[in-house]
């Protein structure tokens, strides 16, 4: 693999590491709207094959959406870092 390609991959990993530090608080799960007539916001989490729900109300809905979005951002960063680090390791260029 070309040396400048490896250098670029290392630069990208460093950039992703900085982004990780800026993600903020995270919470795995999603905001769902439940109810037959009036849809109400709940936070849903599937843990150990059991769905757990907490009622949010309007006051906590935005915060829950933000926490969930941060988690998705975190996952995307980790996935990209994993692919880059795998390639660097494969090329014996990881340090």
N, CA, C and O atoms as CSV, one atom per row, in Angstrom:
chain,resi,resn,atom,element,x,y,z
A,1,UNK,N,N,0.856,-1.180,0.000
A,1,UNK,CA,C,0.000,0.000,0.000
A,1,UNK,C,C,0.898,1.239,0.000
A,1,UNK,O,O,1.952,1.253,0.636
A,2,UNK,N,N,0.482,2.241,-0.698
A,2,UNK,CA,C,1.271,3.462,-0.777
A,2,UNK,C,C,1.380,4.136,0.582
A,2,UNK,O,O,0.441,4.125,1.377
A,3,UNK,N,N,2.542,4.719,0.830
A,3,UNK,CA,C,2.820,5.360,2.122
A,3,UNK,C,C,1.872,6.535,2.382
A,3,UNK,O,O,1.416,6.717,3.511
A,4,UNK,N,N,1.571,7.333,1.351
A,4,UNK,CA,C,0.679,8.477,1.571
A,4,UNK,C,C,-0.754,8.038,1.846
A,4,UNK,O,O,-1.500,8.759,2.508
A,5,UNK,N,N,-1.151,6.871,1.350
A,5,UNK,CA,C,-2.480,6.330,1.658
A,5,UNK,C,C,-2.549,5.944,3.138
A,5,UNK,O,O,-3.545,6.213,3.810
A,6,UNK,N,N,-1.488,5.315,3.637
A,6,UNK,CA,C,-1.421,4.949,5.056
A,6,UNK,C,C,-1.421,6.201,5.924
A,6,UNK,O,O,-2.101,6.251,6.949
A,7,UNK,N,N,-0.662,7.204,5.517
A,7,UNK,CA,C,-0.620,8.469,6.263
A,7,UNK,C,C,-1.998,9.115,6.313
A,7,UNK,O,O,-2.412,9.619,7.357
A,8,UNK,N,N,-2.699,9.103,5.204
A,8,UNK,CA,C,-4.056,9.677,5.151
A,8,UNK,C,C,-5.003,8.901,6.056
A,8,UNK,O,O,-5.833,9.502,6.738
A,9,UNK,N,N,-4.894,7.587,6.072
A,9,UNK,CA,C,-5.749,6.775,6.939
A,9,UNK,C,C,-5.464,7.082,8.411
A,9,UNK,O,O,-6.393,7.179,9.213
A,10,UNK,N,N,-4.202,7.234,8.767
A,10,UNK,CA,C,-3.838,7.572,10.150
A,10,UNK,C,C,-4.378,8.945,10.530
A,10,UNK,O,O,-4.851,9.148,11.649
A,11,UNK,N,N,-4.305,9.885,9.590
A,11,UNK,CA,C,-4.852,11.230,9.833
A,11,UNK,C,C,-6.353,11.167,10.087
A,11,UNK,O,O,-6.875,11.845,10.972
A,12,UNK,N,N,-7.034,10.348,9.302
A,12,UNK,CA,C,-8.488,10.209,9.458
A,12,UNK,C,C,-8.825,9.590,10.810
A,12,UNK,O,O,-9.783,10.013,11.457
A,13,UNK,N,N,-8.058,8.599,11.247
A,13,UNK,CA,C,-8.290,7.989,12.563
A,13,UNK,C,C,-8.128,9.044,13.660
A,13,UNK,O,O,-8.946,9.107,14.578
A,14,UNK,N,N,-7.093,9.863,13.577
A,14,UNK,CA,C,-6.887,10.932,14.573
A,14,UNK,C,C,-8.061,11.900,14.579
A,14,UNK,O,O,-8.516,12.328,15.640
A,15,UNK,N,N,-8.549,12.240,13.396
A,15,UNK,CA,C,-9.709,13.131,13.292
A,15,UNK,C,C,-10.934,12.507,13.950
A,15,UNK,O,O,-11.671,13.180,14.671
A,16,UNK,N,N,-11.146,11.228,13.701
A,16,UNK,CA,C,-12.288,10.531,14.307
A,16,UNK,C,C,-12.150,10.462,15.824
A,16,UNK,O,O,-13.146,10.560,16.541
A,17,UNK,N,N,-10.930,10.294,16.316
A,17,UNK,CA,C,-10.706,10.285,17.762
A,17,UNK,C,C,-11.102,11.623,18.379
A,17,UNK,O,O,-11.702,11.664,19.453
A,18,UNK,N,N,-10.766,12.711,17.698
A,18,UNK,CA,C,-11.169,14.038,18.193
A,18,UNK,C,C,-12.692,14.174,18.190
A,18,UNK,O,O,-13.273,14.737,19.118
A,19,UNK,N,N,-13.333,13.655,17.140
A,19,UNK,CA,C,-14.794,13.717,17.060
A,19,UNK,C,C,-15.447,12.938,18.197
A,19,UNK,O,O,-16.487,13.347,18.715
A,20,UNK,N,N,-14.841,11.821,18.586
A,20,UNK,CA,C,-15.388,11.035,19.691
A,20,UNK,C,C,-15.478,11.862,20.964
A,20,UNK,O,O,-16.441,11.744,21.722
A,21,UNK,N,N,-14.478,12.695,21.196
A,21,UNK,CA,C,-14.455,13.528,22.388
A,21,UNK,C,C,-15.513,14.616,22.388
A,21,UNK,O,O,-15.776,15.225,23.424
A,22,UNK,N,N,-16.115,14.863,21.249
A,22,UNK,CA,C,-17.108,15.931,21.130
A,22,UNK,C,C,-18.537,15.419,21.019
A,22,UNK,O,O,-19.466,16.214,20.874
A,23,UNK,N,N,-18.727,14.106,21.084
A,23,UNK,CA,C,-20.057,13.533,20.865
A,23,UNK,C,C,-21.047,13.963,21.951
A,23,UNK,O,O,-22.191,14.288,21.632
A,24,UNK,N,N,-20.652,13.974,23.193
A,24,UNK,CA,C,-21.572,14.330,24.270
A,24,UNK,C,C,-22.256,13.109,24.846
A,24,UNK,O,O,-21.913,11.982,24.489
A,25,UNK,N,N,-23.215,13.314,25.730
A,25,UNK,CA,C,-23.878,12.185,26.391
A,25,UNK,C,C,-24.663,11.332,25.390
A,25,UNK,O,O,-25.250,11.837,24.434
A,26,UNK,N,N,-24.649,10.028,25.646
A,26,UNK,CA,C,-25.298,9.087,24.728
A,26,UNK,C,C,-26.261,8.174,25.481
A,26,UNK,O,O,-26.123,7.943,26.682
A,27,UNK,N,N,-27.230,7.669,24.743
A,27,UNK,CA,C,-28.156,6.687,25.286
A,27,UNK,C,C,-28.650,5.836,24.119
A,27,UNK,O,O,-29.181,6.349,23.134
A,28,UNK,N,N,-28.461,4.521,24.256
A,28,UNK,CA,C,-28.915,3.608,23.207
A,28,UNK,C,C,-30.425,3.451,23.317
A,28,UNK,O,O,-30.967,3.302,24.412
A,29,UNK,N,N,-31.085,3.485,22.189
A,29,UNK,CA,C,-32.531,3.348,22.148
A,29,UNK,C,C,-33.116,4.366,21.187
A,29,UNK,O,O,-32.393,5.055,20.468
A,30,UNK,N,N,-34.434,4.447,21.190
A,30,UNK,CA,C,-35.088,5.356,20.250
A,30,UNK,C,C,-36.366,5.922,20.853
A,30,UNK,O,O,-36.969,5.330,21.748
A,31,UNK,N,N,-36.757,7.064,20.350
A,31,UNK,CA,C,-38.018,7.684,20.755
A,31,UNK,C,C,-39.117,7.125,19.848
A,31,UNK,O,O,-39.007,7.157,18.623
A,32,UNK,N,N,-40.162,6.620,20.470
A,32,UNK,CA,C,-41.305,6.092,19.722
A,32,UNK,C,C,-42.567,6.801,20.197
A,32,UNK,O,O,-42.648,7.269,21.333
A,33,UNK,N,N,-43.546,6.867,19.304
A,33,UNK,CA,C,-44.838,7.447,19.654
A,33,UNK,C,C,-45.842,6.316,19.795
A,33,UNK,O,O,-46.063,5.553,18.855
A,34,UNK,N,N,-46.448,6.210,20.966
A,34,UNK,CA,C,-47.391,5.139,21.247
A,34,UNK,C,C,-48.725,5.716,21.686
A,34,UNK,O,O,-48.787,6.792,22.282
A,35,UNK,N,N,-49.782,4.994,21.387
A,35,UNK,CA,C,-51.111,5.399,21.818
A,35,UNK,C,C,-52.117,5.197,20.701
A,35,UNK,O,O,-51.809,5.379,19.523
A,36,UNK,N,N,-53.316,4.820,21.090
A,36,UNK,CA,C,-54.361,4.563,20.103
A,36,UNK,C,C,-54.907,5.871,19.520
A,36,UNK,O,O,-54.991,6.017,18.300
A,37,UNK,N,N,-55.269,6.798,20.368
A,37,UNK,CA,C,-55.840,8.067,19.899
A,37,UNK,C,C,-54.819,9.187,19.891
A,37,UNK,O,O,-54.588,9.840,18.873
A,38,UNK,N,N,-54.229,9.389,21.023
A,38,UNK,CA,C,-53.237,10.455,21.147
A,38,UNK,C,C,-51.861,9.823,21.278
A,38,UNK,O,O,-51.582,9.115,22.245
A,39,UNK,N,N,-51.020,10.079,20.314
A,39,UNK,CA,C,-49.672,9.518,20.328
A,39,UNK,C,C,-48.828,10.244,21.370
A,39,UNK,O,O,-48.750,11.473,21.378
A,40,UNK,N,N,-48.201,9.472,22.245
A,40,UNK,CA,C,-47.362,10.011,23.303
A,40,UNK,C,C,-45.926,9.508,23.111
A,40,UNK,O,O,-45.721,8.365,22.702
A,41,UNK,N,N,-44.931,10.359,23.405
A,41,UNK,CA,C,-43.540,9.946,23.215
A,41,UNK,C,C,-43.029,9.073,24.373
A,41,UNK,O,O,-43.225,9.386,25.547
A,42,UNK,N,N,-42.379,7.988,24.005
A,42,UNK,CA,C,-41.743,7.080,24.955
A,42,UNK,C,C,-40.327,6.814,24.464
A,42,UNK,O,O,-40.045,6.903,23.269
A,43,UNK,N,N,-39.446,6.489,25.391
A,43,UNK,CA,C,-38.117,6.047,25.018
A,43,UNK,C,C,-38.112,4.533,25.103
A,43,UNK,O,O,-38.491,3.962,26.125
A,44,UNK,N,N,-37.689,3.889,24.042
A,44,UNK,CA,C,-37.720,2.433,23.946
A,44,UNK,C,C,-36.298,1.884,23.878
A,44,UNK,O,O,-35.466,2.361,23.106
A,45,UNK,N,N,-36.038,0.869,24.702
A,45,UNK,CA,C,-34.745,0.201,24.714
A,45,UNK,C,C,-34.981,-1.295,24.813
A,45,UNK,O,O,-35.725,-1.764,25.675
A,46,UNK,N,N,-34.340,-2.040,23.923
A,46,UNK,CA,C,-34.416,-3.493,23.992
A,46,UNK,C,C,-33.140,-3.977,24.659
A,46,UNK,O,O,-32.047,-3.814,24.116
A,47,UNK,N,N,-33.278,-4.566,25.828
A,47,UNK,CA,C,-32.139,-5.034,26.608
A,47,UNK,C,C,-32.424,-6.446,27.082
A,47,UNK,O,O,-33.435,-6.700,27.737
A,48,UNK,N,N,-31.523,-7.370,26.746
A,48,UNK,CA,C,-31.668,-8.769,27.141
A,48,UNK,C,C,-33.022,-9.339,26.724
A,48,UNK,O,O,-33.717,-9.978,27.514
A,49,UNK,N,N,-33.377,-9.094,25.467
A,49,UNK,CA,C,-34.612,-9.585,24.844
A,49,UNK,C,C,-35.881,-9.061,25.511
A,49,UNK,O,O,-36.943,-9.674,25.402
A,50,UNK,N,N,-35.770,-7.937,26.196
A,50,UNK,CA,C,-36.928,-7.327,26.840
A,50,UNK,C,C,-36.975,-5.849,26.459
A,50,UNK,O,O,-35.981,-5.133,26.579
A,51,UNK,N,N,-38.135,-5.409,26.003
A,51,UNK,CA,C,-38.305,-4.008,25.648
A,51,UNK,C,C,-38.651,-3.209,26.898
A,51,UNK,O,O,-39.570,-3.551,27.642
A,52,UNK,N,N,-37.904,-2.152,27.104
A,52,UNK,CA,C,-38.165,-1.285,28.248
A,52,UNK,C,C,-38.593,0.076,27.714
A,52,UNK,O,O,-37.986,0.617,26.790
A,53,UNK,N,N,-39.636,0.610,28.306
A,53,UNK,CA,C,-40.180,1.894,27.885
A,53,UNK,C,C,-40.203,2.852,29.063
A,53,UNK,O,O,-40.482,2.466,30.198
A,54,UNK,N,N,-39.903,4.117,28.767
A,54,UNK,CA,C,-40.142,5.160,29.769
A,54,UNK,C,C,-40.926,6.277,29.086
A,54,UNK,O,O,-40.648,6.652,27.947
A,55,UNK,N,N,-41.896,6.788,29.804
A,55,UNK,CA,C,-42.704,7.891,29.279
A,55,UNK,C,C,-41.860,9.154,29.308
A,55,UNK,O,O,-41.199,9.448,30.304
A,56,UNK,N,N,-41.885,9.894,28.218
A,56,UNK,CA,C,-41.074,11.103,28.123
A,56,UNK,C,C,-41.864,12.382,28.351
A,56,UNK,O,O,-41.399,13.291,29.038
A,57,UNK,N,N,-43.040,12.451,27.783
A,57,UNK,CA,C,-43.749,13.728,27.787
A,57,UNK,C,C,-43.061,14.687,26.828
A,57,UNK,O,O,-42.018,14.365,26.260
A,58,UNK,N,N,-43.630,15.835,26.654
A,58,UNK,CA,C,-43.062,16.811,25.721
A,58,UNK,C,C,-41.758,17.413,26.239
A,58,UNK,O,O,-40.878,17.755,25.448
A,59,UNK,N,N,-41.626,17.545,27.571
A,59,UNK,CA,C,-40.457,18.194,28.150
A,59,UNK,C,C,-39.170,17.404,27.919
A,59,UNK,O,O,-38.116,18.003,27.702
A,60,UNK,N,N,-39.231,16.082,27.960
A,60,UNK,CA,C,-38.028,15.261,27.862
A,60,UNK,C,C,-37.808,14.661,26.481
A,60,UNK,O,O,-36.782,14.024,26.242
A,61,UNK,N,N,-38.749,14.852,25.577
A,61,UNK,CA,C,-38.647,14.246,24.250
A,61,UNK,C,C,-37.421,14.741,23.487
A,61,UNK,O,O,-36.695,13.934,22.908
A,62,UNK,N,N,-37.179,16.041,23.476
A,62,UNK,CA,C,-36.037,16.597,22.738
A,62,UNK,C,C,-34.714,16.085,23.306
A,62,UNK,O,O,-33.800,15.756,22.549
A,63,UNK,N,N,-34.609,16.019,24.625
A,63,UNK,CA,C,-33.378,15.523,25.247
A,63,UNK,C,C,-33.144,14.064,24.879
A,63,UNK,O,O,-32.017,13.672,24.573
A,64,UNK,N,N,-34.195,13.265,24.905
A,64,UNK,CA,C,-34.070,11.846,24.563
A,64,UNK,C,C,-33.658,11.677,23.100
A,64,UNK,O,O,-32.836,10.817,22.782
A,65,UNK,N,N,-34.218,12.481,22.224
A,65,UNK,CA,C,-33.854,12.404,20.801
A,65,UNK,C,C,-32.380,12.777,20.609
A,65,UNK,O,O,-31.679,12.159,19.808
A,66,UNK,N,N,-31.923,13.776,21.338
A,66,UNK,CA,C,-30.530,14.202,21.261
A,66,UNK,C,C,-29.584,13.109,21.757
A,66,UNK,O,O,-28.564,12.839,21.123
A,67,UNK,N,N,-29.915,12.481,22.883
A,67,UNK,CA,C,-29.092,11.398,23.425
A,67,UNK,C,C,-29.020,10.223,22.446
A,67,UNK,O,O,-27.957,9.634,22.252
A,68,UNK,N,N,-30.142,9.893,21.841
A,68,UNK,CA,C,-30.194,8.803,20.877
A,68,UNK,C,C,-29.399,9.150,19.617
A,68,UNK,O,O,-28.695,8.295,19.080
A,69,UNK,N,N,-29.500,10.376,19.147
A,69,UNK,CA,C,-28.748,10.814,17.965
A,69,UNK,C,C,-27.247,10.785,18.245
A,69,UNK,O,O,-26.460,10.404,17.379
A,70,UNK,N,N,-26.852,11.184,19.446
A,70,UNK,CA,C,-25.439,11.130,19.825
A,70,UNK,C,C,-24.926,9.696,19.796
A,70,UNK,O,O,-23.800,9.439,19.368
A,71,UNK,N,N,-25.752,8.772,20.251
A,71,UNK,CA,C,-25.363,7.363,20.235
A,71,UNK,C,C,-25.149,6.881,18.798
A,71,UNK,O,O,-24.189,6.162,18.519
A,72,UNK,N,N,-26.030,7.272,17.903
A,72,UNK,CA,C,-25.900,6.867,16.497
A,72,UNK,C,C,-24.642,7.475,15.873
A,72,UNK,O,O,-23.973,6.830,15.065
A,73,UNK,N,N,-24.324,8.711,16.247
A,73,UNK,CA,C,-23.096,9.355,15.784
A,73,UNK,C,C,-21.879,8.597,16.303
A,73,UNK,O,O,-20.935,8.333,15.558
A,74,UNK,N,N,-21.913,8.252,17.583
A,74,UNK,CA,C,-20.829,7.483,18.194
A,74,UNK,C,C,-20.609,6.169,17.451
A,74,UNK,O,O,-19.473,5.810,17.141
A,75,UNK,N,N,-21.686,5.459,17.166
A,75,UNK,CA,C,-21.576,4.183,16.445
A,75,UNK,C,C,-20.966,4.368,15.059
A,75,UNK,O,O,-20.125,3.573,14.637
A,76,UNK,N,N,-21.382,5.399,14.361
A,76,UNK,CA,C,-20.856,5.637,13.012
A,76,UNK,C,C,-19.353,5.912,13.069
A,76,UNK,O,O,-18.601,5.423,12.226
A,77,UNK,N,N,-18.916,6.686,14.051
A,77,UNK,CA,C,-17.494,6.986,14.202
A,77,UNK,C,C,-16.719,5.707,14.513
A,77,UNK,O,O,-15.674,5.450,13.916
A,78,UNK,N,N,-17.229,4.914,15.442
A,78,UNK,CA,C,-16.551,3.673,15.834
A,78,UNK,C,C,-16.465,2.706,14.644
A,78,UNK,O,O,-15.441,2.052,14.448
A,79,UNK,N,N,-17.518,2.620,13.868
A,79,UNK,CA,C,-17.506,1.729,12.698
A,79,UNK,C,C,-16.439,2.153,11.696
A,79,UNK,O,O,-15.695,1.313,11.189
A,80,UNK,N,N,-16.359,3.453,11.409
A,80,UNK,CA,C,-15.354,3.926,10.453
A,80,UNK,C,C,-13.947,3.706,11.007
A,80,UNK,O,O,-13.052,3.272,10.281
A,81,UNK,N,N,-13.752,4.006,12.293
A,81,UNK,CA,C,-12.440,3.785,12.909
A,81,UNK,C,C,-12.049,2.310,12.853
A,81,UNK,O,O,-10.886,1.982,12.620
A,82,UNK,N,N,-13.002,1.440,13.062
A,82,UNK,CA,C,-12.732,0.001,13.034
A,82,UNK,C,C,-12.223,-0.422,11.661
A,82,UNK,O,O,-11.233,-1.148,11.562
A,83,UNK,N,N,-12.885,0.021,10.616
A,83,UNK,CA,C,-12.461,-0.338,9.259
A,83,UNK,C,C,-11.061,0.199,8.953
A,83,UNK,O,O,-10.228,-0.507,8.384
A,84,UNK,N,N,-10.815,1.438,9.332
A,84,UNK,CA,C,-9.496,2.032,9.093
A,84,UNK,C,C,-8.418,1.302,9.889
A,84,UNK,O,O,-7.363,0.969,9.348
A,85,UNK,N,N,-8.679,1.053,11.167
A,85,UNK,CA,C,-7.689,0.376,12.000
A,85,UNK,C,C,-7.446,-1.058,11.548
A,85,UNK,O,O,-6.325,-1.556,11.649
A,86,UNK,N,N,-8.472,-1.720,11.056
A,86,UNK,CA,C,-8.282,-3.075,10.514
A,86,UNK,C,C,-7.325,-3.044,9.322
A,86,UNK,O,O,-6.428,-3.879,9.211
A,87,UNK,N,N,-7.527,-2.078,8.442
A,87,UNK,CA,C,-6.661,-1.973,7.270
A,87,UNK,C,C,-5.231,-1.611,7.673
A,87,UNK,O,O,-4.272,-2.155,7.125
A,88,UNK,N,N,-5.089,-0.692,8.630
A,88,UNK,CA,C,-3.752,-0.335,9.100
A,88,UNK,C,C,-3.060,-1.526,9.759
A,88,UNK,O,O,-1.864,-1.742,9.564
A,89,UNK,N,N,-3.807,-2.283,10.527
A,89,UNK,CA,C,-3.246,-3.462,11.175
A,89,UNK,C,C,-2.829,-4.501,10.132
A,89,UNK,O,O,-1.771,-5.121,10.243
A,90,UNK,N,N,-3.670,-4.676,9.133
A,90,UNK,CA,C,-3.390,-5.615,8.050
A,90,UNK,C,C,-2.099,-5.218,7.306
A,90,UNK,O,O,-1.322,-6.077,6.891
A,91,UNK,N,N,-1.893,-3.924,7.151
A,91,UNK,CA,C,-0.707,-3.410,6.462
A,91,UNK,C,C,0.495,-3.299,7.402
A,91,UNK,O,O,1.562,-2.835,6.999
A,92,UNK,N,N,0.320,-3.724,8.645
A,92,UNK,CA,C,1.372,-3.629,9.665
A,92,UNK,C,C,1.819,-2.171,9.854
A,92,UNK,O,O,2.996,-1.891,10.080
A,93,UNK,N,N,0.854,-1.256,9.755
A,93,UNK,CA,C,1.151,0.171,9.850
A,93,UNK,C,C,0.463,0.808,11.055
A,93,UNK,O,O,0.483,2.030,11.203
A,94,UNK,N,N,-0.138,0.004,11.903
A,94,UNK,CA,C,-0.846,0.535,13.064
A,94,UNK,C,C,0.159,0.783,14.163
A,94,UNK,O,O,1.003,-0.067,14.448
A,95,UNK,N,N,0.070,1.963,14.791
A,95,UNK,CA,C,0.962,2.246,15.929
A,95,UNK,C,C,0.274,3.032,16.980
A,95,UNK,O,O,0.878,3.355,18.003
